[in-house]
Amino acid sequence: QVQVVESGGGLVQSGGSLRLSCTASGSIFSIGVMGWYRQALGKQRELIATITSGGMTKYVDSMKGRFTISRDNAKNTAYLQMNSLKPEDTAVYYCRMSIQSESYWGQGTQVTVSS
């Protein structure tokens, strides 16, 4: 009954920006940690950043500076602002949410950065 859906991906030129969104819907009473991950073709899925319900953020060191995670608890939505994008940022970006203590993944949104 709970669904998590990402949006906002697309094709962008190197140096450009994108803002991804991830919204949970269904029978939701509480959402804990929200996180963004990405998986490039032929590589393992990797963590980008997480944010708690209170707004505390953590970033993987290599993602600091260009990526910003945020959330709107009233909208059950997480965001990922991505700036100064590089071709190596090309990947499928996934959202993960802890909802009623269960983990839910979205289907992913493709981000392609052209050189």
N, C-alpha and C positions, 0 to 999 in steps of 0.2 A: 504493500500500500504506500510505502515511502518511495519517492522517486527523486533522484538527483540529476540535474541536467545542466551541462555547461553550454556556453554560447560565447560568441565574440571572436572566434578564431577567423583566420583568413590569410590572404596573401599580402605581404607588406614588403617594402623595399628596405634594404639594409639602412640602419639609422632611424627607422620609423618606430612607431609606438602602437600598441594594441592594449585594450582593456578587456580581460576575460571576466565573465560572470558565471556563477554557479548557484542555482536555486534549488532548494529542497521543497517538495510538496507532499501532501498526504496527511496522515495522522501523526502530526509532530507536536510533542509537548516540550521537548528540550533538545537543543543542539550544543554539543560540547565543542571539541576541537574541530576546526576546519583546516584543510590542507590542500596545497596545490603540488602536483607532481607532473613530470613529463617523461615521455619515452620516445627517443629518436629511433629511426629505423635500424634494426639490428643491434640495439643496445637495451640495457636493462632500464626499467622505470626508476627514476630518481626523484628524490624529494627536492622541492624548491623552498617552500616555507609553510609554516603553520601559524594559526592564530586561535587563541582561546576565546571562550565566551566573554571574558572580561577585556579582551583586546590586546592581550600580551602576544607579541610576535616573536618568531624565531626563524632565522634564515640559514640555509646552507651557505657556508662562507663564499663559495664561488658565485652565488646568486645575489649577494649583497650589493646594493648600490643601483642596480638597474631594474630590479623587480620590487614591487611593493604589494603586500597582501593587506586586505582590509575586509570588513564585514559589516553587514547591516542586519542586526538581530531581528528587527521588526519585519524584515522581508525574507528572513531565512536564506540570506544570500551572502556569498563570499565573492571577493573580487581579486583579480591579479592585474595590476598595472605594470606593463612591460615597456621600458624605454630603451632607446639606443640598441635596437634589436640587431642581431648578427645572423648570418646564414647558419651558424652552428646552433642557433636557438630553434631551428626547424625541428618540430616534434609534434606528437599528439599530447595535448595538455589535459590532465585529469584532475578532477576535484574529488576529495574524500571528506566525508563528514561523519562525525560520531553522533548518532541520533538515538536517543533513548539507550545509550550504551552499546549500540550496534554500529558497525562500520558500513557505510554505503559509499559506493563509487559511482561516478557519472560515466557516461559512455565515451567521453573524451571529445575534444575539439582540436582540429588540425590548425597548426600555425606554420606557415611557410614564409621564410625570409629570403628574398632574392638578393643577389649581389649586384 
